[in-house]
Amino acid sequence: MPGAKKVILLLLTGSVFFICCSPDHKSSLLAGKPSSEAELSGKNNYAYRWAELALKATGNDTERFKPRPTITSRYLGLVFVTIFDAWSRYDDHAIPVYLDNVDRRPSTEQTTRNKEIAISYAAFRALNEYYYSDTLIFRKFMSELGLDPDNHSLDPATPEGIGNLAAKAVILARRNDGSNQYGDEQGSDGTPFNDYTKYKPVNDPDKNIEINRWQPKYFADGQGGKVCPSCLTPFWLKVKPVALKSADQFRSPPPPTVGSEQMATEVKDVVEMQANLTNEQKALVEFMRDGPSSVQQAGHWLRFAQNVSVRDNHTLDQDVKLYFLTEVTAMDCFIACWDTKMTYDNARPYALVHYYFKDKMIKGWGGPDKGIIAMKGQDWRPYSPETFICPPFPAYVSGHSTVSGGCSEVLKLFTGDDHFGEEVKRMPGILTGEHIQSDSITLKFPTFTETAELAGISRVLGGYHIQVDNIEGLKLGRKVGHEVWGWYLEHVK
């Protein structure tokens, strides 16, 4: 019957998912070009496998350099732009982002194998550029694929050459994009990603002069001492977006200030939420925070996109486009988010609760092995490990909310359905150092929209944000997502 929906039952990694789709749901815009070749799909296609390696490199980056979600969002974004640009030369309609003067290959050459080779060289060169510490891992993977990592051909008539040319084009195009990757922006001290804008917070960790503004905080250094991280990439609003017209295209409205009824209510709500945290909420906070070897928010949503790939048994073509769309969205969301953050330079609950509840008895998390206890307001802290108590940059708007709002929208638009159906099991307290007597918790993410909202509220539950940071972050992200979607459609035709 025309327009009737098919219900497909999939058994994936021990979980059952129901996927509803119309017979004409996958248009040629989303699906890969039909091929007579035996195509690898799901976890076996080359785009998925390179995404796995990119996530491994992102986790390693976190271990080496501590969490730097802005930087890794750019890395992932540009890796998947490079893959898309190489792949585009073997597609009938796709238009590359940065690869110029390389002809589309004839239909007789648009084979799965040529696509696999082209995107592999593109990914290999881009990963070497952005995650250079893991070069040996990337070389080993190329050899496992039967490809020569030392083939530097720039022949535009071969898949190896097209892959290498795509990487070269992206790297050159983004050489001076404001990220200061090479430490050579005017005003820089020569250190990669050094703050060439010379941002200086109004407050210092020992004295809060202006309560509405961001205050740096001390962390435990893991060796019995303490350290105060500086603001992470305060210049990120100057990074050139990929799809957005400008960083401030959708800048959020001003946040509430101390003295307003809204601010008083929202700070009180954060305290009450933490005082009543359930084990399920603790598990959610930790899952969305992501813990050691974190892949950060851009990587987290790349994992969600991979879940969709496995669920829907994606081909290489579908995954190239999905990861490209998702990671450009995440990259541009971070740029837009930092424009709002650094414009308002707003305080976090860590300082706001101390101000509003100083010398008042409240309930809050007392730290590892203490659980929720009575304390004075100035002793309150987020539900977080000692070595990373609070993100070191202004609060408004939430980065988790912005990226989740954007990526959830484009995943919904790409699949044509809000259904997600993912589940994960977590043991609450493990990542925070709290030994909770509990069975593992099953966290359910029925739709993309609900997944984004759970990511956003987790940051309020954890004590990193007040609710307005979350709500306006989701709004900002969704605006970015729709803008990137329109731009994406122009590139896939």
N, C-alpha and C positions, 0 to 999 in steps of 0.2 A: 504494500500500500504506500502511495507517494507520501513522503515526509515522515513515515513511521520511524520510530527510534529503535535501534538495535541495542539490546543489553548484553554485554560481553562479560563473562566471568573469567578473571585472571587469577592464577595462583602464583604469587611472587614472594620469594623468601619467607614462606610460612604465613603470609598475610593474604587475605582475600579482598579484592577491590572490585567494585561494580562500576563500569564505565558506560555511560549513556552517550550515544552519538547518532546523528542522523546518517542515512546512507550517503548523502552528499556532503557530509560534515567536513571532510578533508578536501579542500579545493587544491588545484595545482599550485596555488600561492603558498601553501603550507607543506604539501607533500613533495617528496623527491621525485625526480624524473624517472618514469618506469624504465627498467633495464632488463635485458635478457640474461644478464650475468647473475650468478648466485651472489646476492648481496648480504653482507653481514649486518645484523641489526641488534638493537638493544645494547647490552654491555659489550658486544663484540665489534661494533662498528668503530672505525678509526677516530672519529670525532669524540666519541665517548671515552675512548682509551687515552687520548691526548688530554681530555678534560680531567681524567683521573690523575695524570701526571702533573698537570697544572695545580691541582688541589694539593697534591703531596708537596710541591715546591712552595706553595703558600703556607702550609703548616710549618715547613722547615724555616721559612722566612720569619714566622712569628717566634720560633724558638731562638733564632739568631739575633733578631733585632727588637724583640718584644712587639706587642700588637701595634700595627700601624695600618689601620683599615683603609685610610685614604690612598696610601701608596699601593697596597696590594690590589685595591679596586682598579687602579689605573693599569697595573701590570696585567691583570686578568682581562680587562676591557681590551687592551691593545693586542694581547695574544689572540683573542677571538676575532678581532677585526682583521688581523693578519691571516688567520685561517680562512675567514670569509672571503677576503680579497683574492687569495689563491684559488679557492674553490669557484669563485664567480667566473673565471675564465673557462670553466668546463660546464657552465650552465647556459641555457638558451637566453635568459633574460637578466640575470643579476648584474648589478652595477657596483664595481668596487668603490671603496671609500677613499683610499689613498694611492692605489696602484694605477698609474697612468701609462699610456702608450704601449700597452700589452694587449694584443688582439685576442678576442674570444676564439677558442679553439673550435674547429668544425665538429659537427655532430658525431662524425665517425670516431672522434677522439674523446668524446664525452663519456668515457667509461668509468666505472667505479674504481678500477685500479689506478687510472691516471689521477682521479680525485684523491685517492688515498696517498699517493706519492706527493702530490702537490701540497696538500694540507700538512703532511708530515714534515716536509722541509720548511714550510712556513712556520709551523709550531715550534720546531726544533730551533730555528734561528731566533725567533721572538723570545722563547723561553731562555735561551742562552744570554740574550741581551738583558732581560729584566730579572731573571733569577740566576745570575751568573755563578753563584756559589754551588749550584747543583749541576754544573756542566757535565760531570761524569755520569750522573744518573740519566741525563738526556741522551748522551752518546750511547750508553748501554741500551736504552730503549730503541733507538734507531737501528742498532745492530740486530736487536731481537726481531725487528720488523723486516730485516733483510735489506736495509737501506744504508748507504755509505754516508756517515756523518761528515766526511771530508770532501764531499762533492759540493763544490762552490759554484757550479755552473749558473750562469745568468742568461742561458739560451731561452728566449721566450717561446720557443716551439716545443719545449719539453716540460713535463710536469716538475722535474727537479729545478729547472731554471725558473719556472713561474713561482714555485714556492719560495725560492731564495729571493727573487725580485720583489715578491709581496712583502717579505720581512724587511728588506732593505728600504722599500718605499715607506712603510709605516714608521720604522725607526727614524728615518730622516724627517718625515713630516712632523713627528712629535718631539724632535730634538730640542726645541726651545718653546715648549708649550706652557711654560710657567710653573712646571712641577719642580724645576731645579734638580732634576735627576743627576746631572753631571756637575753640579756645584758651580755653574758658570753664569748664573743670572746676575745682573747688575746689583751690587750690594751684598752678594754672597761672600762667604769666607773660603770658598773652594770646596767645602764639604758637601757631598750629595745630600739633597733635600734639606739643606740648611735654610733657616728662615731669613731670607733676604729682605723681608719687610720690617724686620727688627721689632716685632710685636713685644710689648712689655705689659704684663697684667697690672691692673690698678692695685690689686691686693697681693700680698705675699702670704706664704703659708702660716706665718706667725701672727699676722695682723690683718683683720678684715676692715678696710677703710670704707669701702662702698659695697654695701650688702647686695645690691642688685647686680653687681658684676662678678665675674668668675674669680674664684680663689683657688690657687694651686694647693694640693694636699700632700702630706707625707705618706709614703708607702714603706712597709718593711722591705729591706733589701735582701732578705733571706739568709743573712749572715749575722743577725743580731743587731744590726744598725737600721738606719732609715735613709730614705732618699726622696727627693721631691722632683718628679718628672716635670719638664717644661711643657708648654702647650704643644700638642702634636700638630705639625704642619699648619700654622695659623695663616699661611699664604695660600692655602688650597683654593680659595675663591678666585685666585688669579689664574688657575689652570684652565686652559681652553677646553670646553666640552667637545664631545664628538658630535652629538646630535642637537643639543640645545643651541639656541642662538646666542645666549650669554649666561653666565653664572647667576645673574640676578633676575632672569626672565620671570621666575615665579616666586620671588622673595616673599617670605611669610610676613604677616603683619606684626607689629610690636607685641612683645609678651606682656603679661601683667607685671606690675612692680610691687615691691614691698610697700605696705600701707593700703593696698587695694583689698577689697573683700575677697576677690577671686584668689589672690595669692595666699591669703590667710587660710582659706578653705582648702586649697590644693596642698599646701604644706601639711595641714592637719590630716588630710586624707592619706598622704604618704606614710605618716607615722602610724595611723590606724591599720593600714594595709599590712605593714611589716609586722605589727604586733599580733596579727591574726593569720600569718602565713601558714598555709596548709602544706603538707608534704608534696602534694601535686604541684602547688605553686612554686615551691622550692625547686622541684625538678624542672619546671618550665623555665624559671630564671636561669638555671645553670645550663640547660640545653641551648637557650638562645644566646647566652654569654659565650658558650662553646669551649671554655677551659683551655688547658695546655694544647699546644700545636694547633691553635685555632686557625680556621681558614677565613675568619672575619665575615662580615655580612655579605660581601660580594661572593665569597666562596660558599657561604651557607646557601644562598639562593641558586648558585650553580649546582650544588648538590640536589636541591629540590628540582631543578630542571632535569637533572639526570634521573631522578625518580620518575619523572614524566616520561623520559625516554624509555626506561625499562617497562613502565606500565603500558605504554602504547606501542612498544616494539619498534622504535624509530630506526629509520635508515640513516646513513651518513648524511645525506642531503638535509633531512629534517633536523638532525642534531647540529649541523653547522649553523643553520639559520636560527635555531632556538637558543643556542649558547651565545651567539653573536648578539642577538636581541637582548637577552637577559643581562649580559655583562656590560654592554654599552649603557643599558639602563642603570645598572648599579654604579658604574663609573660616573655618569652624569648626575645621578642622585647625590653622590658624595660631594661633587663640586657645588651643586645647588644648596645642599645642606650646609656646607661650610660658609657659603655666602651669607646665609641667615645667621649661623652661629657667630661668625666674626663681626657681623654688622651690629648685633645686639650684645655680644659678650656677656651672656646672662649666667647667673648663679645656679649652682646645683643644689639639690636637697641637702647634701652633706653640710653645706654652710647655712642654708636657710633654716633647717630644723634647729641647728645650734642657736641661731638668732631668735627664732620665735619661741623656743621652749627652754631657754637658758634658765637654770636653777629650778625648773619645774620637773616633777617626777612623771615620767612616761614609761611605757614598755617598748623595748626594742631588742634587736639581736645583739647579744653580748659577745659574740665571737665564737671561735671553734670550741666545741664541747660545753658551751654555756647555754645555748638556746635562747629563747625569749626571756628576758629578765627585766626587773625594774631598774631604772637608771635616770640620771639627770639628763635634760635635753642636750647639754653640750657634750655628752658622751655618746650620743647616737651615731650610728654608722650604717652604711649600706650592707646588704647581705652579700658579702664578697670576701675573698681571701685577703690576708694581710698584705700580700705582695702586689695586689692590684685592686685596691679598695674602690677606686672611682676613676672613670675615664678622664685623662688629663687634657680637657679642653672644655669650652663653654657648653652649657646645657641645651639651649633653645636653638634649633629643634633637635629631636632625637635622631641620631644617625640610623639606628636600628629601624625606627618607624619610617623614616624617609625611604631607605633602600627597600624595606619590605613592602611599603605602599606601592612603590614603582614597579618592582619585580613581580609582585602578585598580579598587578594589572596587565603586564605584558604576557605573563603566562596564561592568564585567562583569555586574553585576546588571541594569542597564538593557537591555543587548543580549541577555542570557540566555546568553552565551558568553564564554569568556576569550580567544578569538581576536582579535588586533589586526591583525598583518600589515603594519605600517608599516616603511619603510626610509628612511634619510636618508644623504646623502653629505656627508662633512666632510673638510677638509684639516687634519690635525693640526698644532698649533703656531700657527695663524694668530691666535687670540684671546689667546694667552699671550705672543706676541712671539718665539717660537722658530721659526727657519727650518729646518724639517725637510725633507730631501730624500725625498719620498714621493708616491705617487699618492694620490688621494682615497680615503678609507676609507668603506666602506658599513657603517653601523650598522643592525642588524636588531632589530626589536621584535616578535617573533612573538605574544606574548600580553600582555594588560594586566598580569598578575602579574609577568612577566619584565621588562617595561618599568619597573615600580616598583622592582624589585630592582636593575636596572641604574642607575636614578637614584640609589638609595641607596648602592650600592657605589662609584659615581663620586665621591662625597664623601669616601670613605675613600682611594681611589686618589689623589685630588687633595691629600690631606693636611689636609683641613678637619675631619675627624672620625675618632675611633677606631670600631671596629666596633660596640661596644655602642650608640653614638649612633644608628647606622644601624638595627640590629636592633630596638631598643626603639622607634625612631621609626616603623618600618614597622608594628609591633604597635599602637602608639597610633593611627596613621592608619586602620588597618583597623577598629579598634573605633569610631572616629568615623564612618567610612564606613557601617558597618552601622546605626548609630544614625540617621544622616541618611536612609538608605534607608527605614527604618520611618516616619520623620516625613514623608518625601516621599510615600509611599503614602497617607498620610492626606489629603494635599493634592490628589492626583490621583484618588483614589477608584477 
